[in-house]
Amino acid sequence: MAKNKYSKGRRSFLLGLGGFSALSLAHKHLYSAVQAEEINEYISSLSKQNKRGRGQSLRQIAASKGIKYGGFPQRSSDDISSDQKFKRIFTREYEVVVGGFFGVTVGPFDNNSYNFSQTDAFFNFANQNNLAFRGHPLIWNEFNSSWLVDKFKDSGTTNGEIDNIFVNHITTLAQRHAGLVSSWDVFNEAIRVEDGRSDNLKDTTISGVRGEKFPTWLNFLGSDYIERAFKIAAAVDPNAVLTYNDNGLTYSNRFGTSFEEQRREAILNLLSRLKAKNTPVHALGIQSHLEGHRNKEFDANKFRQFLSDVASMGIEIIISELDVRDNKLPKNIVKRDRAVAEAYYEYLSVALDEPAVTTVINWGLSDRYTWLTDFAPRNDGAAVRPLLLDRQYLRKPAWKAVARALKEAPSRL
């Protein structure tokens, strides 16, 4: 989408959300106080619209453009199987399912042993429902087992011992379903510019298990450990799309001159270094945890240039963890839903204009199940509304925003 086309589409969207029948209230009410009965009317309009017929799903719209659309369920595989409505809607809307390897990442949880019951179940769910399976992740500094944290902290642990654990861990996970995984997040979140290293890599981390600060793989293995992770994974599963995944890459006006612009530059430098060493990094995963109150901080031109710079290296782009926080938006759900929809539309309108963007993954499906309930709750106690469907599985303006962005995207076919 050319710049003038994006601007025209954005204007149309903001002047009435471009034909969103879900927003049946008069435009004048969208920026004024909306009374309780009007909120009820708004919810009723969502219900009526859903009952009138669903038409194409997001996976169908995306597939018509050569784009894969998927999601992370935010639920265990057992929960999915027991909630038939969730399962039916998930498999209708999404073509890809992300199987979180949080139960075994990073390093085994007890004396170098692994329990694959959770990940096998997600893989089986994908297989049984004709979904592509995306593995997440092989290496993540912030999510190590207590067993591995103790190894890192033990002054008697040798570099060789950590190296053996590193190789064994990647090999064990990657070979579990080798040849049947569409893409792997080989490495998750290795960049932290504020640590002050010239290569911008994290040199300490905080355990997702016990909240303790400790050294990372970097301290034992050296700065080429990311390159090695990709090469080990490629040797075990040569058919998978191997991805580097990171966050904080969207906005341009926070923390002074732009903290996130520094992160984008650091990511470009990392990818350039990896490519220069013939590292088999096939894709960049952009986590895309958007924030509805920061819509004005999204610089379309700067983000478009970043995507183009990544694509120029021959690297595919995956929008890997898409959702929109609404914890700092007004409590009024009409205004909130509008701002969330705007965030989805403006972001995806730019992202999908880049042909290297091949896949979009929502970090959830329904507001009923989202990590943001706990991670970014609202101070007023209202339930968060960051996803495409509400708690009753009704399509929200956010769904319409995504559908429209997909329809306007250039074809990859």
Summary of the structure (lengths in Angstrom):
residues: 413
radius of gyration: 21.4
end to end distance: 16.0
largest distance: 68.7
contacts: 1380
relative contact order: 0.14
helix: 45%
strand: 15%
